[in-house]
Amino acid sequence: MTTIGKATLQSDNEGLVTLQCDRCKSRFKMDCAYLNELDRDIFCPICGISESLNTFWPEEVVEEAAKVAMMEAEKMIAEAFKGFKSKHIKVKTSPVHQVDSQLTFKNKDYDMQSIKVVCCDKSIGLNPIDYTLGFYCPYCGRMVR
């Protein structure tokens, strides 16, 4: 597998980073240090589905990563046809638009409130409505409220 870029999500002042469930599209925050050491799935606090971390990237990160991947694909195609000569076919490649492949996303607050989940003794960030309705612990998957 080849790495073509790097995306960094910055944490907030409390060390929490914003994630988004790929299924229900809800946003929440988890401890950045925990995520850096993660070797198992996490749970969406809203729908309770357990998945690997790579399914919880916020949509803006996914969109920018798609741009980087497209740029790399265009470079590979241009390189493959570079110097191609035939008397029947002429290939002309256009310049590849450069996109920054070292992406840093500043943490957005989204008006979330910080909550400490007792079961895992860790903090999370949730929208007030999600906290009121009840949620799952994103660390262990238990129903919290």
C-alpha positions as CSV (number, residue, x, y, z in Angstrom):
1,M,0.0,0.0,0.0
2,T,1.3,3.4,-0.9
3,T,0.7,6.5,1.2
4,I,-0.1,9.6,-1.0
5,G,-0.8,12.1,1.7
6,K,-1.5,12.8,5.3
7,A,-4.5,14.2,7.1
8,T,-4.2,15.5,10.6
9,L,-7.2,16.3,12.8
10,Q,-6.4,18.8,15.5
11,S,-7.8,18.4,19.0
12,D,-9.6,21.1,20.9
13,N,-8.4,22.6,24.2
14,E,-9.6,19.5,26.1
15,G,-7.7,17.0,23.9
16,L,-10.9,15.9,22.0
17,V,-11.1,15.5,18.3
18,T,-14.3,15.7,16.2
19,L,-15.4,12.5,14.4
20,Q,-18.5,11.7,12.3
21,C,-20.4,8.4,12.0
22,D,-20.4,7.2,8.4
23,R,-23.9,5.7,8.9
24,C,-26.0,8.1,10.9
25,K,-23.8,11.2,10.1
26,S,-23.8,12.4,13.7
27,R,-20.8,14.2,15.0
28,F,-19.1,13.6,18.3
29,K,-15.7,14.1,20.0
30,M,-13.3,11.5,21.5
31,D,-10.0,11.7,23.3
32,C,-7.2,12.3,20.7
33,A,-4.6,10.4,22.7
34,Y,-6.9,7.4,22.9
35,L,-7.5,7.4,19.2
36,N,-3.7,7.6,18.5
37,E,-3.2,4.4,20.4
38,L,-6.3,2.7,19.1
39,D,-6.1,-1.0,18.2
40,R,-9.9,-1.9,18.2
41,D,-13.2,-0.5,16.9
42,I,-15.0,2.5,18.4
43,F,-18.7,2.9,18.8
44,C,-20.9,5.7,17.5
45,P,-22.5,7.3,20.6
46,I,-25.8,7.9,18.7
47,C,-26.5,4.7,16.7
48,G,-24.2,2.4,18.7
49,I,-22.6,0.8,15.6
50,S,-19.1,-0.4,16.1
51,E,-16.6,0.2,13.3
52,S,-12.9,0.9,12.8
53,L,-11.7,4.5,13.2
54,N,-11.4,5.0,9.4
55,T,-15.2,5.0,9.0
56,F,-15.5,8.0,11.4
57,W,-13.6,10.6,9.5
58,P,-15.6,13.8,9.2
59,E,-17.0,14.4,5.7
60,E,-14.7,17.4,5.0
61,V,-11.7,15.2,5.6
62,V,-13.1,12.5,3.2
63,E,-13.8,15.2,0.5
64,E,-10.2,16.6,0.7
65,A,-8.7,13.1,0.7
66,A,-10.7,12.3,-2.5
67,K,-9.1,15.4,-4.1
68,V,-5.6,14.2,-3.2
69,A,-6.4,10.7,-4.5
70,M,-7.7,12.1,-7.8
71,M,-4.6,14.2,-8.2
72,E,-2.4,11.2,-7.7
73,A,-4.5,9.2,-10.2
74,E,-4.1,11.9,-12.8
75,K,-0.4,12.0,-12.2
76,M,-0.1,8.2,-12.6
77,I,-2.1,8.3,-15.9
78,A,-0.1,11.2,-17.3
79,E,3.1,9.4,-16.4
80,A,1.9,6.1,-18.0
81,F,1.2,7.9,-21.3
82,K,4.3,10.1,-21.2
83,G,6.4,9.4,-24.3
84,F,3.7,7.2,-25.9
85,K,4.1,7.4,-29.7
86,S,2.1,5.8,-32.5
87,K,1.4,6.9,-36.0
88,H,-2.3,6.2,-35.4
89,I,-2.8,7.5,-31.9
90,K,-1.6,10.7,-30.4
91,V,-1.9,11.2,-26.6
92,K,-1.6,14.6,-25.1
93,T,-1.8,15.0,-21.4
94,S,-2.8,18.2,-19.7
95,P,-0.9,19.4,-16.6
96,V,-2.0,17.9,-13.3
97,H,-3.6,20.4,-10.9
98,Q,-1.6,20.3,-7.6
99,V,-3.4,19.8,-4.3
100,D,-1.8,19.9,-0.9
101,S,-1.4,16.3,0.3
102,Q,-0.5,17.3,3.8
103,L,-3.9,18.3,5.2
104,T,-4.5,19.7,8.7
105,F,-8.1,20.2,9.9
106,K,-8.7,22.6,12.7
107,N,-11.2,21.3,15.3
108,K,-14.7,22.8,15.0
109,D,-16.7,23.2,18.2
110,Y,-20.2,22.4,16.7
111,D,-21.6,23.6,20.1
112,M,-20.9,20.3,21.8
113,Q,-20.8,19.8,25.5
114,S,-18.0,17.9,27.2
115,I,-19.2,14.9,29.2
116,K,-17.2,12.4,31.2
117,V,-18.4,8.8,30.7
118,V,-18.1,7.0,34.0
119,C,-17.8,3.5,32.6
120,C,-14.5,4.3,30.8
121,D,-13.5,7.4,32.8
122,K,-12.9,9.3,29.6
123,S,-14.4,12.5,28.2
124,I,-16.4,12.8,25.0
125,G,-18.2,15.7,23.3
126,L,-21.8,15.5,22.3
127,N,-24.5,17.8,20.9
128,P,-26.9,18.7,23.8
129,I,-29.8,17.0,22.1
130,D,-27.9,13.7,21.8
131,Y,-26.9,13.9,25.5
132,T,-30.5,14.5,26.5
133,L,-31.9,11.6,24.4
134,G,-29.3,9.1,25.7
135,F,-26.1,7.8,24.1
136,Y,-23.6,4.9,23.9
137,C,-20.1,5.2,25.2
138,P,-17.9,5.4,22.1
139,Y,-15.1,3.7,24.0
140,C,-16.9,0.5,25.2
141,G,-20.3,0.6,23.6
142,R,-22.4,0.6,26.8
143,M,-25.7,2.5,26.9
144,V,-24.9,5.5,29.1
145,R,-28.3,7.2,29.4
